[in-house]
Each structure stands twice: as structure tokens, then as C-alpha cells.
Amino acid sequence: MQMGFHHPLFLIAFGFIIILNIGNINVNGHPIEDLVENLPGQPKVGFRQYAGYVDVDEKAGRSLFYYFVEAEKDADKLPLTLWLNGGPGCSSIGGGAFTELGPFFPRGDGRGLRRNTKSWNKASNLLFIESPAGVGWSYSNKSSDYTCGDDPTAKDMLTFMLRWYEKFSELKSKPLFLTGESYAGHYIPQLANVILDYNKQSKDFKFNLKGVAIGNPLLRLDRDVPAVYEYYWSHGMISDELYLRIKEHCNFDDYEFPVPHNEPISCNQAIDEAYKVTKMSVGVDVCMTSERYFYFNLPEVQKALHANRTNLPYEWTMCSDVLNYSQSDGDTDMLPSLKNIIQHDVPLWIFSGDQDSVVPLIGSRTLVRELANDLNLKTTVAYGAWFHKGQVGGWQVEYGDKLTFATVRGAAHMVPYAQPSRALHLFSSFVHGRRLPNTTRFPIS
């Protein structure tokens, strides 16, 4: 334990002088006030967890909640990875941290936790943030802050990261990886770009940004939306006739999020019919959903996490009921942001669960190819299978030395939840700068 010496309180006990600095005590450079000593019903582990708030606007009383978990082993030698869920308006704590890639899942009774044996903290330190304010336990004292969009969200995230590093100053030099899924196809590239802009202007601290990876990302509606209906049709979920009606009557080049107001009635009718027929859900199984909701609303859990410090007038939910996020921002073409990331020599991986109908790989693969063409990148790894434990883990293609597209076989929209072992393999390869293996050896019988 490291102790400061400002305004010391001296205690004499058993012949030793102990110097305590109230409010400035830390553990290995981490803030002790944010240390999570033990979550209710948590299995015993050897790594530390921290959680709490970072104020991003004191005047408005706007603050974002975070959860940080150290790597399972060799935390001091491994990088830092930020994960954001999408929505927009869904919790990275409930999603990434306690459903997909964090060290714990809620137990069946909703009152305890069980280990996630394929947690990504086997390969990295992990940071999860509920963003923007209005999501989960993140809040503002100005209700008008709950009406926001991509730009203020990215700016708040930059402020968060700078101030979070003040709490965890010894992590400033660590390699930083930005990851997320779904609408994080907006959040993560926009955060990466404001970080790159900050690095250009800063004469002091610079983020050690080493990579960006986004799963099943919303990148551009004119590719991602028609891919949904192609997926429905190619998987036998809608009829030939309905698919042809959608293709004939819908002009996806001018599609707007979330409802194509400028589309003819015949297009809207066909789309409504497709949703009624498929009855799709983007969530995880109903048991996990209810267990997670119950667990995070237990007072003892919130106390252990240093959460809900203002006693919010609503319960924790996976996706926000108070956030009014700009729908028009979903129309933004993210390829220019992705292009800028690669032009700054930051590796970019786009990965897709091949069973995802929400943001199907068909659109993502097309957009990555268009991005590679725009950058004049040559194919360096031809499209083909990658392997995990002697089986096909998915398929991949690499352009130049900075752009990779990979699928994860058998995974749906939440890749780490649906295929945890394959997802961990992909993530470990990404943060360690390794290509996914394109050969396998079968044991000799």
C-alpha cells in the first residue's frame, strides 16, 4: 500500500507509526475509495476490481459510472482495454462486464455471481463505462443532458478518460485498446478520433492507443439495413415473395434511422411484415436478463460497487428509459472515421458473429472491403478460415497490415456471450498483435 503525506494523521500502534492520508490512500497506485472489496455472492478471485464515478462536468453535475477489473494474472504486464456496449443507451456494465466478457455472470437466483471462465481479463485489464449520462448509474443533475447524441458523447468520453487516468495514473503508459459492439460502431470510432485529435494537440500526455476492434458494428445504414432482410431471406426466415417486395419497394440508399419516413407505404408495410414473421429479439436469454436486473438493483450490490450515489429516482435497467438519444445520428457514415484511424497507423479489426441478424456480417464485410479499396490496401491474407481448438473458428480477410475483418462461427449479435471461447481467442490475438491462425493440426490417432 502506498500512502501520501499531505495533512497526515499519525497513529501509534504496537510501537509503529502509521501515516494515513485520508482521501488520498491508494493500492498499487489505484484509488482505495473505488476498490470493490467483495461483491455479494462473488467467488473468491486473485485479481482486484474497482468501481465508481468520474465527474465529466461539475457545473452540470454530470458523472459517468465505471467498472475496472484487473487482468487475472500479470496485470502490470498486460494492456488496458475499454469496452462499450451500444443501444444507443445500453449499459456496458450489464452487457459487456456481467453478461459477455467480464469475470462474472449473475447466478441463477439473481443474488450471487459465478465465474466466467472465458473472461477477456485473461488477456487484458478491462474497463467498462456506462455512457452517456442517463445510462445505468451514470447521471446528470441537468435533465436536458439526457437529450444528446454522438458528438457530446464522444467529448464526455474523452474527458472521462483523462480524469480516470488521474485516478489510475500508473496506467497512463499502458497500451490502450478500444472495443465494443453494435452502436459502439459509432461510439468507439468517434472516441478514437477525438483521442487522436487530442494527441495531436497535447504537448504533454498522449494516449497510447494501439488498436480498435468493433463487433457487429452499425457503420452505414445503406449497407447494414438491407443486410438484415438479406439475412432473413438467406436463412429461410421470410418468403421469396416478401424479400422481393422489400427489394423492389425500399430504396436503402436514402434510408433514415430508425424509420424510413421518406419510403413509400409499400416499403414500410413489407418491413413491418418481415418483423412480424421473424419475431426477432436482440437480447440474451430471458433468465440472464432477469437475473442481471435483479442483482444490480439489490442495495447491497450497489453499495459494494459504490454505485447510485445520488439515489436515482428509477431502477437500474440494461437499456435506458430516460435517455433521449439523437435518432438522426444513426445515419452517420462511419467509414471516414475508420479511415482516419487506419491513416494514423492504428490497427482496426471488425468482427461479426455469423449468426447475427441484427447487424449481419453481409453489410460489415462489404463496408470493410469498400474501406480497403478507398485506402488502396491490398489483400495480405486471403479470405479463408481461421481455426480454434482444431475447428473452424470463423473466417477472416486482412488488408494491408492494419485492417482485418473476421467472423466468429456460431456467434450471434453478442459475440463473447454466444461463443465465449472463440471470442477470447480472437480478442487475445488482437491485443497481442497476432494474426488469427489459418492452419490447424489434427492429433494423430
C-alpha positions in Angstrom: 0.0 0.0 0.0 1.4 3.4 -1.0 0.5 6.3 1.3 0.6 10.1 0.7 1.9 12.6 3.3 -0.5 15.6 2.8 -2.4 16.5 6.0 -1.2 13.3 7.7 -3.0 11.6 10.6 -0.5 9.9 12.9 -1.4 6.8 14.8 0.8 5.0 17.2 0.0 1.3 17.5 2.1 -1.6 18.8 5.2 0.6 18.6 4.8 1.5 14.9 4.0 4.9 13.5 1.4 4.6 10.7 0.8 7.6 8.4 -2.5 7.8 6.8 -3.6 10.4 4.2 -7.3 10.5 4.4 -8.9 10.7 0.9 -5.7 10.0 -0.9 -4.8 6.4 0.0 -4.3 4.1 -2.9 -3.5 0.4 -3.6 -0.7 0.0 -6.1 -1.4 3.4 -7.4 -5.2 2.8 -7.6 -7.8 4.8 -5.6 -8.7 2.8 -2.5 -12.1 4.6 -2.3 -13.1 2.9 -5.5 -11.8 -0.6 -4.5 -14.5 -3.2 -4.7 -13.6 -5.4 -1.8 -16.2 -8.1 -2.5 -19.4 -8.3 -4.5 -22.3 -10.0 -2.9 -22.1 -13.7 -3.7 -18.8 -13.4 -5.5 -16.5 -16.4 -5.9 -13.0 -15.8 -4.5 -10.6 -14.4 -7.1 -7.0 -13.2 -7.1 -7.4 -10.0 -9.1 -8.7 -6.6 -7.9 -11.8 -4.7 -9.0 -12.6 -1.0 -8.8 -15.8 0.9 -9.5 -17.2 4.4 -9.0 -17.7 7.7 -10.7 -15.8 10.2 -12.7 -17.2 13.7 -13.0 -17.2 15.0 -16.6 -19.0 18.3 -15.9 -19.0 19.5 -12.3 -21.2 22.5 -13.1 -23.9 20.4 -14.7 -23.4 17.6 -12.1 -22.8 15.1 -14.9 -20.9 12.0 -14.0 -20.2 8.6 -15.6 -20.0 5.3 -13.8 -17.2 2.8 -14.4 -16.2 -0.7 -13.5 -12.5 -1.7 -13.8 -11.2 -5.2 -13.4 -7.5 -6.1 -13.4 -6.2 -8.9 -15.6 -6.4 -12.4 -13.9 -2.6 -12.7 -13.9 0.3 -10.4 -14.7 -1.9 -7.3 -14.6 1.1 -5.0 -14.6 2.4 -6.5 -17.9 -0.9 -6.6 -19.8 -2.7 -3.8 -21.7 -5.8 -1.8 -20.9 -8.9 -2.5 -22.9 -12.0 -0.3 -22.9 -15.4 -1.9 -23.8 -18.6 -0.1 -24.7 -22.0 -1.5 -25.4 -24.3 0.2 -27.9 -28.0 0.8 -28.0 -27.6 3.7 -28.1 -28.4 3.8 -24.4 -27.4 0.3 -23.1 -25.2 -0.4 -20.2 -21.6 -1.7 -20.7 -21.7 -2.9 -17.1 -24.8 -5.1 -17.5 -23.8 -6.1 -21.1 -20.0 -6.4 -21.5 -19.0 -6.7 -17.9 -21.6 -9.1 -16.5 -23.1 -10.8 -19.5 -20.4 -11.2 -22.1 -16.7 -10.8 -21.4 -16.2 -9.8 -17.7 -15.1 -12.1 -15.0 -18.6 -12.9 -13.6 -22.1 -13.7 -14.6 -25.2 -13.4 -12.3 -26.1 -16.7 -10.6 -29.4 -18.4 -11.2 -31.1 -16.9 -8.1 -30.0 -13.4 -9.0 -28.3 -13.0 -5.6 -24.8 -14.0 -6.4 -22.2 -14.4 -9.1 -20.5 -17.3 -10.9 -17.2 -17.2 -12.8 -16.9 -16.6 -16.5 -14.1 -19.0 -17.4 -13.6 -17.2 -20.8 -13.4 -13.7 -19.5 -11.3 -11.3 -21.5 -9.4 -10.3 -18.4 -7.3 -13.4 -19.1 -5.6 -11.3 -21.8 -6.0 -7.7 -20.6 -7.1 -5.3 -17.9 -10.7 -4.3 -18.6 -12.6 -1.0 -18.3 -16.3 -0.7 -18.7 -18.2 2.6 -18.7 -21.9 3.4 -18.6 -22.1 6.1 -21.3 -23.7 8.6 -21.9 -25.2 10.1 -18.8 -28.6 8.6 -18.3 -27.4 5.1 -18.9 -27.3 2.7 -15.9 -26.0 4.6 -12.9 -24.4 7.4 -14.9 -26.4 10.6 -14.4 -26.6 14.4 -14.7 -28.3 17.0 -12.4 -29.5 18.7 -15.6 -32.3 16.7 -17.2 -31.5 18.4 -20.5 -28.3 16.4 -20.6 -30.3 13.3 -21.2 -31.0 14.7 -24.7 -27.8 14.1 -26.5 -26.0 12.5 -29.4 -22.8 11.2 -30.8 -20.7 14.4 -30.5 -21.3 15.2 -26.8 -21.0 11.5 -26.0 -17.5 11.3 -27.6 -16.4 14.6 -25.8 -17.6 13.3 -22.4 -15.8 10.0 -23.0 -12.6 11.9 -23.7 -13.0 13.9 -20.5 -13.8 10.7 -18.6 -10.6 9.0 -19.9 -8.4 12.0 -19.0 -9.8 12.2 -15.5 -9.9 8.4 -15.0 -6.2 8.3 -15.7 -5.8 10.8 -12.9 -7.2 8.2 -10.6 -5.1 5.4 -12.2 -2.0 7.4 -13.1 0.3 4.4 -13.4 -1.9 3.0 -16.3 -1.3 6.1 -18.5 1.6 4.5 -20.4 -0.1 1.1 -20.9 -1.2 0.2 -24.5 -4.8 1.2 -24.8 -7.3 -0.8 -26.9 -10.8 0.4 -27.7 -13.5 -2.2 -28.2 -17.3 -2.5 -28.3 -20.3 -3.8 -30.2 -23.4 -2.8 -32.1 -23.9 1.0 -31.8 -20.4 1.2 -30.5 -19.7 1.2 -34.2 -20.4 4.9 -33.6 -19.1 5.3 -30.1 -15.7 3.6 -30.5 -14.5 5.2 -33.8 -15.7 8.6 -32.6 -13.9 8.2 -29.3 -10.8 7.0 -31.2 -10.9 10.1 -33.4 -11.2 12.6 -30.5 -8.3 10.8 -28.8 -6.2 11.1 -32.0 -7.1 14.8 -32.2 -6.2 15.3 -28.5 -2.8 13.5 -29.1 -2.1 15.9 -32.0 -2.6 19.0 -29.8 -1.2 17.8 -26.5 2.3 18.8 -25.6 2.3 16.6 -22.5 0.3 13.4 -22.0 -0.7 11.4 -25.1 -2.9 8.3 -25.2 -1.0 5.1 -26.1 -3.7 4.0 -28.5 -2.7 0.6 -30.0 -5.9 -0.8 -31.6 -9.6 -0.6 -32.3 -11.9 -3.6 -32.5 -15.7 -3.5 -33.0 -18.1 -6.4 -33.1 -21.2 -6.5 -35.3 -21.0 -2.7 -35.7 -23.5 -0.3 -37.1 -21.4 1.6 -39.6 -23.6 2.7 -42.5 -27.3 2.2 -43.0 -27.3 1.8 -46.7 -25.3 -1.5 -46.2 -26.3 -2.6 -42.8 -30.1 -2.3 -43.2 -30.6 -4.2 -46.4 -28.2 -6.9 -45.0 -30.9 -7.6 -42.3 -33.5 -8.6 -44.9 -31.0 -10.5 -47.0 -30.1 -12.4 -43.8 -33.8 -13.1 -43.1 -34.3 -14.4 -46.6 -31.0 -16.4 -46.9 -31.8 -18.2 -43.6 -35.3 -19.1 -44.7 -37.0 -16.7 -42.2 -39.0 -14.8 -44.8 -40.5 -15.9 -48.1 -39.1 -15.2 -51.6 -42.1 -13.0 -52.3 -41.7 -10.8 -49.2 -37.9 -10.4 -49.8 -38.5 -9.4 -53.4 -41.2 -6.9 -52.3 -38.7 -5.3 -49.9 -36.0 -5.1 -52.6 -38.5 -3.6 -55.1 -40.1 -1.0 -52.9 -37.3 0.1 -50.5 -34.6 2.5 -51.5 -32.0 1.8 -48.8 -29.6 4.4 -50.3 -31.7 7.1 -48.6 -32.7 5.1 -45.6 -33.0 7.0 -42.3 -32.8 5.7 -38.8 -34.9 4.3 -37.2 -37.9 4.6 -39.5 -37.7 5.3 -43.3 -40.0 8.3 -43.3 -39.2 9.0 -46.9 -40.0 5.5 -48.0 -43.3 4.6 -49.8 -46.0 2.9 -47.8 -45.4 -0.3 -49.7 -41.8 -0.5 -48.2 -43.0 0.2 -44.7 -45.7 -2.5 -45.0 -43.2 -5.0 -46.3 -40.7 -4.3 -43.5 -43.4 -4.4 -40.8 -44.5 -7.8 -42.2 -40.9 -9.1 -42.1 -40.6 -8.2 -38.4 -43.9 -9.8 -37.5 -42.9 -13.0 -39.3 -39.4 -13.2 -37.8 -40.2 -12.1 -34.2 -36.6 -11.2 -33.6 -35.1 -10.3 -30.3 -31.7 -8.7 -29.8 -31.4 -9.7 -26.1 -29.8 -12.7 -24.4 -31.8 -15.5 -22.8 -34.7 -14.3 -20.6 -33.2 -15.9 -17.4 -29.9 -14.0 -17.7 -31.9 -10.8 -18.4 -34.0 -11.1 -15.2 -31.1 -12.3 -13.0 -29.0 -9.3 -14.1 -31.8 -6.9 -13.4 -32.5 -8.3 -10.0 -28.8 -8.4 -9.0 -28.0 -4.8 -9.9 -31.0 -3.5 -8.1 -30.0 -5.1 -4.8 -29.0 -2.3 -2.4 -26.0 -4.3 -1.1 -24.7 -4.7 -4.7 -25.0 -1.0 -5.4 -23.2 -0.3 -2.1 -20.4 -2.7 -2.9 -19.9 -1.1 -6.4 -20.1 2.5 -5.0 -23.0 3.0 -7.4 -26.1 5.1 -7.4 -24.6 7.6 -5.1 -27.4 10.1 -5.7 -30.3 7.7 -5.1 -31.7 8.0 -8.7 -35.5 8.0 -8.9 -35.5 5.0 -11.1 -34.1 1.5 -11.1 -31.1 0.2 -12.9 -32.0 -1.1 -16.3 -30.0 -2.6 -19.1 -31.1 0.0 -21.6 -32.0 3.5 -20.5 -35.6 4.7 -20.2 -34.6 8.3 -19.5 -32.1 8.9 -22.4 -33.3 10.7 -25.4 -30.6 10.0 -27.9 -30.4 11.6 -31.3 -32.0 9.2 -33.9 -30.6 11.1 -36.8 -27.0 10.4 -35.6 -27.6 6.8 -36.5 -27.5 8.0 -40.2 -23.8 9.0 -39.9 -21.4 7.2 -42.3 -18.7 5.9 -40.0 -16.2 4.9 -42.8 -14.4 8.3 -42.8 -13.8 7.9 -39.1 -12.5 4.3 -39.6 -10.3 5.6 -42.5 -8.7 8.2 -40.2 -7.9 5.6 -37.6 -6.0 3.5 -40.1 -4.3 6.5 -41.5 -2.9 7.1 -38.0 -1.4 3.6 -38.1 -3.8 2.2 -35.6 -4.9 -1.4 -36.3 -8.6 -1.9 -36.9 -10.5 -5.1 -36.5 -14.1 -5.6 -37.4 -15.6 -8.9 -36.3 -19.0 -10.3 -36.8 -21.0 -13.2 -35.4 -22.1 -15.2 -38.5 -25.5 -15.9 -36.9 -26.3 -12.2 -36.2 -29.4 -10.9 -37.9 -29.3 -7.5 -36.1 -26.2 -6.2 -37.9 -25.3 -9.1 -40.2 -21.8 -9.8 -41.5 -23.0 -9.2 -45.1 -23.1 -5.5 -44.6 -20.0 -5.3 -42.4 -17.9 -7.3 -44.9 -18.9 -5.2 -47.8 -18.1 -2.0 -45.9 -14.7 -3.2 -44.9 -13.9 -4.1 -48.5 -15.0 -0.6 -49.6 -12.8 0.9 -46.9 -9.8 -1.1 -48.1 -10.5 0.0 -51.7 -10.7 3.6 -50.6 -7.3 3.3 -48.8 -5.8 1.3 -51.7 -5.0 -1.5 -49.4 -4.0 -4.9 -51.0 -5.2 -8.2 -49.6 -2.4 -9.6 -47.4 -4.4 -12.5 -46.0 -6.8 -14.0 -48.5 -10.4 -14.7 -47.3 -10.3 -18.1 -45.6 -11.0 -20.0 -42.4 -9.3 -19.3 -39.0 -9.0 -22.1 -36.5 -9.6 -22.6 -32.8 -9.1 -25.9 -31.0 -8.8 -27.9 -34.2 -12.1 -26.5 -35.6 -13.0 -23.6 -37.8 -13.4 -20.6 -35.5 -14.7 -18.4 -38.3 -13.4 -16.7 -41.5 -11.1 -13.8 -42.0 -9.5 -11.4 -44.5 -6.7 -8.9 -44.0 -6.0 -5.8 -46.0 -2.6 -4.2 -45.7 -1.2 -4.5 -42.2 -3.8 -2.6 -40.3 -7.3 -3.7 -41.4 -8.8 -7.1 -40.6 -12.3 -8.5 -41.0 -13.2 -11.7 -39.1 -16.3 -13.7 -38.5 -16.9 -15.9 -35.4 -18.6 -19.1 -36.3 -21.9 -19.8 -34.4 -22.0 -16.4 -32.7 -25.0 -14.0 -32.7 -25.1 -10.3 -32.0 -23.3 -10.5 -28.7 -20.3 -12.5 -29.8 -18.5 -13.1 -26.4 -21.7 -14.4 -24.9 -22.7 -16.7 -27.8 -19.2 -18.1 -28.5 -17.0 -17.3 -25.4 -14.0 -19.5 -26.3 -13.7 -18.4 -29.9 -14.3 -14.8 -28.9 -11.5 -14.9 -26.3 -9.1 -16.4 -28.9 -10.0 -13.6 -31.3 -9.5 -10.9 -28.7 -6.2 -12.3 -27.4 -4.9 -12.4 -31.0 -6.0 -8.8 -31.4 -4.4 -7.3 -28.3 -1.2 -9.3 -28.7 -0.7 -8.3 -32.4 -1.1 -11.8 -33.7 -2.9 -12.9 -36.8 -5.7 -15.5 -36.4 -4.3 -19.0 -37.2 -5.2 -20.1 -40.7 -3.9 -23.7 -40.2 -4.7 -26.5 -37.8 -3.1 -29.8 -36.9 -5.2 -32.7 -36.1 -4.0 -35.2 -33.5 -2.5 -38.5 -34.9 -4.6 -41.4 -33.7 
